[in-house]
């Protein structure tokens, strides 16, 4: 049965080996043989083999070629022996798929040709269908056949971060236009996020139905908000995304940068696992999140540029802070910097596996 033939709401059951993997066990807050490790932005960036296969191919074009997506997703699994693969894509792929005029400019990031500023702009956000992202379904099929017992993580950008790109027209330091809409026209803002939640929810459903055994919602810019603003103006849309995939039965991870004051709310939005950046120790993060959630994180990516001994020592600090957590997935506190020495990541995985072996 193909993903397109499967009844709506019915995801493929992971193999027993995948279901019993250290990563999924940690997400379910079950005992693990060792602390599982994966890295955000591990699929490429720092790897020479990634740069070789991407040579001459634009970022968004590379996200729409199933053979290339599969190869890039597999590269860090082969090299670093991480406990999970993260699907290679970009958070703006579903927006591009429904016809939004945008591009990812090297050294800048996503740039939207005509920023969203009025209610009429909502008409540019049509529903996403599985056929719009057929290449995701095809690439996921290739990957689940190659990964064996290694789980595959699907992902999407959260409504706030997608809205910020649409409203600002690109990356923003202070999100002035985004906050101006949120405060000045709260109904337009709510409608924009609600529509983005529908698109994002469908995008995650497609990935799960095609074989992803966990999903992560990236809210890269939401750390710009105060807790009261997040609760009133963002949480309902993020909760809608998580609710859309609740029936799929896979772990749902929620991550944002600079979200120390929002950790409890990130969990309350519906996550099973809350990602923590490097600014808050995991034991304190657990207090803020509360019981019933696993945590993911949270080594400072900058540590990777230090000596192997320093990296190991800082990793040990993360593991020590994670002692007693209900579930812990080791990760960086943000993505892998592109100029990271790949060997530093390989050594880090081995160190965490060895030091945490039960």
C-alpha positions in Angstrom: 0.0 0.0 0.0 1.4 3.4 -1.0 1.1 6.5 1.1 -1.5 7.9 -1.3 -3.6 4.7 -1.0 -3.5 4.6 2.8 -6.7 5.8 4.6 -6.4 9.3 6.1 -5.1 9.2 9.6 -3.5 5.8 9.3 0.3 5.9 9.4 2.6 2.9 8.5 3.7 1.1 11.6 7.4 1.4 12.2 9.4 -1.9 12.1 9.9 -3.5 15.6 13.6 -2.4 15.4 12.7 1.2 14.7 10.0 1.2 17.4 12.5 -0.2 19.9 15.3 2.3 18.9 17.0 4.3 21.6 15.7 7.5 20.1 12.0 6.6 20.1 12.3 4.9 23.5 13.7 8.2 24.9 10.9 10.2 23.2 8.4 7.9 24.9 10.3 8.3 28.2 11.2 4.6 28.4 14.5 3.1 29.5 17.3 3.3 26.9 20.6 1.4 26.4 22.3 4.7 25.9 21.4 8.3 25.5 20.4 8.8 21.8 22.0 11.5 19.7 21.1 13.4 16.6 21.9 16.9 15.5 19.8 19.7 14.1 21.0 20.6 10.6 23.1 17.4 10.6 21.9 16.6 7.1 24.7 18.5 5.2 26.1 21.9 5.9 29.4 20.8 7.5 30.0 17.7 5.4 32.3 17.8 2.3 30.2 15.1 0.7 27.1 17.3 1.1 28.8 20.2 -0.5 29.9 18.0 -3.4 26.4 16.6 -4.2 24.9 20.1 -3.8 27.4 21.8 -6.0 25.6 24.0 -8.6 22.1 23.1 -7.2 20.0 25.7 -5.5 18.7 24.9 -2.1 15.0 24.7 -2.9 15.7 22.7 -6.0 17.7 20.2 -4.0 14.7 19.8 -1.6 12.6 18.7 -4.5 14.8 16.0 -5.9 14.0 12.7 -4.0 17.3 11.0 -4.9 19.3 14.0 -3.6 17.2 14.4 -0.5 17.7 10.8 0.4 21.4 10.9 -0.2 21.9 14.1 1.9 19.7 12.7 4.7 21.7 9.5 4.9 25.2 11.1 4.8 25.4 12.1 8.6 23.9 8.7 9.6 26.7 6.9 7.7 29.4 9.2 9.0 28.5 10.0 12.5 26.4 7.0 13.5 23.7 9.2 15.0 20.5 7.5 16.4 18.1 9.2 14.1 18.0 10.8 10.6 16.4 14.2 10.1 14.7 14.6 6.7 16.6 17.1 4.5 14.3 20.0 3.5 13.7 23.6 4.5 10.9 25.2 6.5 9.7 27.2 3.5 9.2 24.2 1.2 5.4 24.0 1.8 5.1 27.7 1.1 7.0 27.3 -2.1 4.8 24.3 -3.0 1.6 26.3 -2.8 3.0 29.0 -5.1 4.5 31.7 -2.8 7.1 33.6 -4.7 10.2 33.1 -2.5 13.8 31.9 -2.8 16.6 31.0 -0.4 19.4 33.4 -1.0 22.9 32.2 0.0 24.2 34.0 3.1 20.7 35.5 3.7 18.0 32.9 4.0 14.4 32.8 2.7 13.4 35.9 0.9 9.7 36.6 0.0 9.2 38.7 -3.1 6.0 40.3 -1.9 5.7 40.4 1.9 2.3 39.8 3.5 0.8 43.0 5.0 -2.9 43.0 4.3 -6.0 40.7 4.6 -5.9 40.3 0.8 -2.6 38.5 1.2 -4.3 35.6 2.9 -5.8 34.6 -0.4 -2.2 33.7 -1.5 -2.2 30.9 1.1 -4.2 28.0 -0.4 -4.4 24.6 1.2 -1.5 22.2 0.8 -2.2 18.8 -0.8 0.0 15.7 -0.8 0.3 16.1 -4.5 2.0 19.5 -4.0 4.9 17.8 -2.2 4.9 14.4 -4.1 8.7 14.5 -3.8 8.5 14.3 0.0 6.5 11.1 -0.2 8.9 9.6 -2.8 12.0 10.6 -0.8 10.6 9.3 2.4 10.0 5.9 0.7 13.6 5.8 -0.5 14.8 6.6 3.0 12.8 4.2 5.0 14.0 1.5 2.8 17.7 2.5 3.4 17.6 3.4 7.1 16.8 0.0 8.5 16.5 0.3 12.3 17.3 4.1 12.3 14.3 6.3 12.8 13.5 9.1 10.4 12.4 12.5 11.8 10.1 14.7 9.7 10.0 18.4 10.3 8.2 21.7 9.6 8.5 25.3 10.4 6.0 26.6 13.1 3.3 29.1 12.2 5.0 32.0 14.0 8.3 31.6 12.2 6.7 31.1 8.8 4.5 34.1 9.4 7.6 36.2 10.3 9.3 35.3 7.0 6.1 36.2 5.1 5.5 39.5 6.9 9.1 40.7 7.1 9.9 39.4 3.6 13.0 37.6 5.0 15.1 37.1 8.1 14.6 39.9 10.7 16.5 40.9 13.8 13.7 42.6 15.7 10.5 41.4 13.8 9.1 44.9 13.7 6.5 44.3 11.0 5.6 40.9 12.5 4.9 42.4 15.9 3.1 45.4 14.3 0.6 43.1 12.7 0.3 40.9 15.9 -0.5 43.9 18.1 -2.2 46.2 15.6 -4.4 43.8 13.7 -4.8 40.8 16.0 -7.6 39.2 13.9 -5.6 39.3 10.7 -2.6 37.9 12.7 -4.8 35.1 14.1 -6.2 34.3 10.7 -2.7 34.2 9.1 -1.3 31.8 11.8 -4.4 29.6 11.6 -4.0 29.2 7.8 -0.3 28.5 8.3 -1.2 25.9 10.9 -3.4 24.1 8.4 -0.6 24.1 5.8 2.0 22.9 8.4 -0.2 20.2 9.8 -0.8 18.8 6.3 3.0 18.9 5.6 3.7 16.9 8.8 0.9 14.4 8.0 2.4 13.8 4.6 5.7 13.0 6.1 4.3 10.7 8.8 2.1 8.9 6.3 5.2 8.4 4.1 7.3 6.8 6.9 8.5 9.5 9.4 8.5 8.0 12.9 8.8 11.3 14.7 8.3 15.0 13.8 9.9 18.2 15.0 8.2 21.6 14.8 10.9 24.4 14.5 9.9 27.8 15.8 13.2 29.4 15.1 12.2 33.0 15.9 9.6 32.7 18.6 12.1 33.5 21.3 11.5 37.1 20.3 8.2 37.0 22.2 7.3 37.5 25.8 5.4 34.6 27.4 2.0 36.5 27.5 2.2 37.3 23.8 3.1 33.7 23.0 0.2 32.3 25.0 -2.3 34.7 23.5 -1.1 35.0 19.9 1.0 31.9 19.0 0.2 28.9 21.1 -3.3 28.3 19.6 -1.8 27.9 16.1 1.1 25.7 17.2 -1.3 23.6 19.3 -3.5 23.2 16.1 -0.5 21.8 14.3 0.3 19.2 17.0 -3.4 18.3 17.2 -3.5 17.7 13.5 -1.0 14.8 13.9 -2.0 13.6 17.3 -3.8 10.6 15.7 -0.7 9.5 13.9 0.8 8.2 17.2 4.4 9.5 16.6 6.5 11.6 19.1 6.1 15.3 18.5 9.1 17.5 19.3 8.9 21.3 19.7 12.0 23.5 19.5 12.7 27.2 19.5 15.8 29.4 19.9 16.0 31.7 22.9 12.9 30.2 24.4 14.0 29.7 28.0 11.1 31.7 29.3 8.7 29.8 27.0 9.7 26.2 27.7 6.6 25.4 29.7 4.4 26.9 27.0 6.2 24.9 24.2 5.3 21.8 26.1 1.7 22.9 26.7 1.2 23.4 22.9 1.2 19.6 22.6 4.8 18.5 22.4 5.9 15.1 23.7 9.5 16.3 23.6 10.6 19.8 24.3 13.9 21.0 22.7 16.1 23.2 24.8 18.8 25.6 23.6 22.1 26.0 25.4 21.0 28.9 27.6 19.1 26.8 30.2 20.6 23.7 31.9 18.4 20.6 31.4 17.6 20.1 35.0 16.2 23.7 35.2 14.5 23.2 31.9 12.8 20.1 33.3 11.5 22.2 36.2 10.1 24.8 33.8 8.5 22.3 31.5 7.0 20.1 34.2 6.4 16.4 34.3 5.3 14.2 31.4 7.7 15.4 28.8 11.0 14.3 27.5 13.7 16.9 26.8 16.1 17.3 23.9 19.4 19.2 23.9 21.4 21.1 24.6 25.2 21.5 24.0 26.2 24.9 22.8 27.2 24.5 19.1 30.2 26.8 19.6 31.8 24.3 21.9 32.5 22.1 18.8 35.2 24.5 17.8 37.2 23.9 21.0 39.5 21.0 21.8 38.2 17.4 21.9 38.8 17.4 25.7 36.7 20.5 26.1 33.9 19.1 23.9 33.8 15.9 26.0 33.8 17.8 29.3 30.9 20.1 28.2 29.0 17.0 26.9 29.4 15.4 30.3 27.9 18.5 31.9 24.8 18.1 29.7 24.6 14.4 30.6 24.9 15.2 34.2 22.2 17.8 34.1 20.0 15.2 32.3 20.3 12.7 35.1 16.9 11.9 36.5 15.0 13.2 33.5 12.0 11.2 32.3 13.6 11.0 28.8 16.6 12.7 27.2 17.7 13.0 23.6 21.1 14.5 23.2 21.4 17.3 20.7 23.0 20.7 20.2 21.2 23.8 21.5 20.8 24.9 17.8 21.9 23.7 14.4 25.3 22.5 13.4 27.4 25.5 12.2 28.5 25.0 8.6 32.2 25.3 9.3 32.2 22.6 12.0 34.8 19.9 11.7 32.8 16.8 10.9 35.2 14.7 13.0 34.1 16.7 16.1 30.6 15.5 15.6 31.6 11.9 15.1 33.7 12.0 18.3 30.8 13.6 20.2 28.4 10.8 19.2 30.8 8.2 20.3 31.5 9.9 23.5 27.8 10.3 24.5 27.1 6.7 23.6 30.0 5.4 25.6 29.6 7.7 28.6 25.8 7.1 28.9 25.8 3.3 28.2 23.5 1.6 30.8 
